[in-house]
Every structure is written in C-alpha cells, then in structure tokens.
Amino acid sequence: MSADTAGAAAAPARRRRRLLTGLPPERLAALRAECARLTLLDDVEFGVRVLANTPTQEARDREVLRRWAATASEFGAELAAAHGLGPARGEGGVGVGGVGVGGVGVGGASAVRVVERDGGLRPDRLLLARYLSRPAPTVELFTDTLDLAEELVELLGWQAWFPRRTARAAALVHEEAHDLLHHDKALRAALRKRLGHRLLGGLLYAHIAGADEVVAHAASQAALGLPRTPLLLTAALARGAETLREN
C-alpha cells in the first residue's frame, strides 16, 4: 500500500451532502420523469450519443455509430477482464480490483494518487473525475458530483443498478482504462482494427474519436458487474445538475 493509499484509508468518512433537498416537489417529479425516459434507452444507445457528440462524428450515419459503439463496448468489457480490473476487495459496497481507497493502479504501474475535491458542479461544466499526469500522476474525484450521483440513485430508485459508491468506483476504473489505452500502443491498434474504419484506400485502420470513452465506460460496467452502463448514471447526473442550476 502506498503512503497516499494508507493515509486515505485512515481518514474519517466524509459526510455526504444532500444537494437536491429543498427543491420544489414539481421539479423533483420532472427530474424523475426525465430520468425514467432515459432508462428506456439501451446501453448501446448511450455509446452512440457519446460518439455523435464528439467532434468529427456529428454527421456520421447513425447505424455506423451504433456498430462502433457496440464494438467499443465489447472491447471495453474484454479490457476489464484481460487486465484484472474486476470486482474489488475491501472498499465497502462497490469497489474495483486494483483500485484502493486512496490510490489506483494504472497500467500495471505503481499507485496513482487519488485526490477528492469540490468543483465538479460549476455552471460551465460537469466533472466527476479527471486524470492529471503532472506534476505527479493524479486522479481528481469531485465530491459534489459524487454526492449528487448518490442522491440521484436514491431519488430514482436505481440502487439495484448502481449500488452505493458506484460513481466513485466507476470513475476510478474509467481512468485506469484510459491510462491503459494511452500507454499501450498494441491495445490502441487492436481497438482500431476491431472498429474496422479504414483510411488511405483501406491501407490503415483509423482512430475513431470518442471510441476510447465508450471503451472506458464499458470497462467500468464490466469490472463492477453493473447491469446498466455508467453512461446512464452520467446522463441522469447531467439532468440533475441542470435542475440544480435552474433552481
């Protein structure tokens, strides 16, 4: 265990905030209705939306995006299994193998520091986690967004899909999957080949913008054994954050 992990493990539990408490009942009812509509979409559709909202992909044929999203999701599940990202030990509730309370093993390397801070729910952005390579490899987890995720799961009755601490654990696996892709040239080449998009008359397999995001979310889902994609919770978070801004 690294010094960062040991220190975080010894720290007292943080009291979770209730960000939606006090909102008008009609606003909460509207939020529930919006999120209920999201549950009608299948998991692949959320991957399609990630790709469609990525620059350079806006004009792509919907069926092409759906094929890529399904393929990237399969790749992410295989990535989680091949690199041992799956079920965690000792974190309480949902956790991740290789991911500790205060550190995350990235790319098979030593633990990366995990820092928790506020600032994810700003008017101009919604951030759950962020990876910083400098000055030292660090994963930032934004506690206000984590708190909103936990509160939304309770409000919507989604505990069977996203058990306690799912958002935190999924964010850590997500960053680990990104790091694996970033540092492993062979993995990136395998993903491009699997997706099958060719350039230069078919001579080269092309990078597909946004595919790594779909891979990382699928890796999180597989690693944690979640019945629904974390992208569903992310979409609900976006609506919850918008509801808070409007009130």
N, C-alpha and C positions, 0 to 999 in steps of 0.2 A: 504493500500500500504506500502510495506516495505521501509526502508531507501534506500536500493540498487535500488529498482524499481523507487522511486521518483527521485533519482539522475540521473539515466539513462534517465528518461523521460525528464528531464530538459536539458540534454546535447544537443549541436548543432548537426545537421545531419552530418554524416561523408561523405566526398566526395568519390564517388566510383571511383576506378581505372579502366583503360582500358588496360587489360593485353595482349589482342590479337592484339591491334592496332600496325601496323607496320610490321606484319608478311607478308611474300610474298603471293600474291593472290593465287598462286597454292597450298600453304599449307592450306590456309583457305578453298579453294574449296575441298581439300582432306578431311579436317575435316568435312565439311558439308556432304560429301558423306558417310563417316563412320557413322556419327550420323543418317543420313537418313536410313541406313540399320538397325540401332538399332530400329527404330520406327516400323519396320515390325514384330518385336517380340511381342507376347502378354505379359501382365503383369505377368502372372504366370511363364513364362519362365525366367524372371529376378529373381524370387524367387528360381527357380530351380538352377540357376547359383550361387546364394548365398550359397545354401546348398552344391552343388557339389564342391565349392571351400573351404569348411570348413573341417578342419582335421577330419578324421574318416569317411567322407562321399564320398571320391573320387571314390570308387569302387561301390557305390550303383547303383542299376538299375535305369535308367532314369525315367521310369514310376512311380516307388516308390517315387522318389524325386519330381516328378510333383504332385503326390497326396498329399504329405506332404506340398509342397509349397502352393497348393490351400487351404488346410485345415488351415494352419497357417495364410494365408491372410484373410480368413473368420473370424478367431479368432481375428485378429488384428482389423478388422472393428467393430466387436462386442465389443471389449475392448474400442474403442474410444467412442462408443455410451453409453455404460454402465457407463463409468467414466467421462462423460461430457467433453471430450477433444475437442469437435467440435466447430463450427465457432467462430472466435474471435471477440472481440469488441475493437475498438478504436486504433488499431495499424497502420491503414492505409494500403491499399492493403490487401494482405492475412495476416491473423493472426490466433491465436489459443485461444480458451476459456481456461482460467486458466494460460495463458502464457502472461506475460506483456512485456513491452519494456526492462525491466532490470531484471525481475525475473520470475521464473516458479514454479507453484505449483506442487509439486511432491508427488505422493502417498497420496494426500489429506492433506499433511502436509504444513508447512509454506513455504514461497517463498524461492527458492534456488537462490543463486547469479548467475547472468549471466555476464561473462567477455568476451569482444571482444579483440582479439589479432591477430597478424600476425603469420606465421609459419606453415600454413597448406599445402603449396605447396613446400615442400622440395624435393630434388632429391630422397630420400629414402621412401617417404610417401605422402599420400594424405589424409588430415583430414579436415572435415567440422565442426565437433563438437566433444567434449569429455566431459564425466562426471567424476568429481573428488569428492570423498567422504571426503577427508581430505586435509587440516586441517578443512575446512568448506565445506559443500555441494556446489559444483560449476559446472556450465556448461560453458565450454570454447567454444566460437564460433570463427572460424578462418576467419578473414575478407578478406584475399587474396583469399581464396577458395570461399567465398560468392560472392566476386566481379566477379570471373571467372564464377560462375554459372549464375549470372545475365547477363553477357556479352554473354555467350553461348546461353541463351534463346533468346536474341535479334538476334544474328547471325543466329540462326537456325529457327527463326520464330515460336517458341514454346510458345508464350505468352498466347495463349488460354488454353494450358495445365498447364503451370506454371506461373501464374501471378506474378507481382512484389513482391519481398521479400518472395517468396515461399520457397527458400532454407533455409532461416533463420527460418521461422515458422515451416517448416517440421522438421528441426533439433531439435528444442525445444520439439515438440510433441514426436519425436523419443526417446529422452532421458527420457521424462516423462513415456512413455510406458515401457521402460526398467526398470525404477525405480519401477513401479507398479508390474511388474513381479518379480523383485528382492525381494521386501518386502512382497509380498502376496503369502504365501505357497499354499493357496487354488487355486489361479489363475494358478500357475505353475502346480499343479496337474491336473487341468481342461484341460490345454493345452496338457499335456502328454496323458491324456485319449482320448482327441479329435483326436490326431495324431495316436493313436492306436498301437504304436510299443511296443511289449511286450518282457520281458526277463524272465528267470528262468521258462521256461515251461509255459509261459503265466500268471505267478503269479503277475508280476509287469509291470506297464507301464514305458517305458524307456524315458529318456531325449534324445532329438534329437538335436545334435549340429547344431547351425545356425538357428534353428526354431525361436528363440527369435528375431533375426534380421529381418526375414521376417514379424513376427508379428508387430514389431515396425514400419517398413516402411508402412505396410498396415494400421496401426493405423493413421499414418500421412496422408496418402492418404484420408482415410475416414473422419478424423477430419477437413481437409481443403477442402473437396469436390472436390478433383482433379480428372480429367478424366483419367489421367495416373499415374502409380506408380512413387514415387520419385526415385525408383531404375533406371528408365530410365534416369533421370537427373544425377544421380550418375555415370552411365555408360558413359554418354556424358562428364561429368567432368573428368573422367579418361583419355579419349581420348584427351580432351583439355589440360590437364596437360602434357600429353606425347608430344603433339605438341609443347608446350612451352619449354619443356626440349630439344627437338631436334633442336630448333632454338635459 
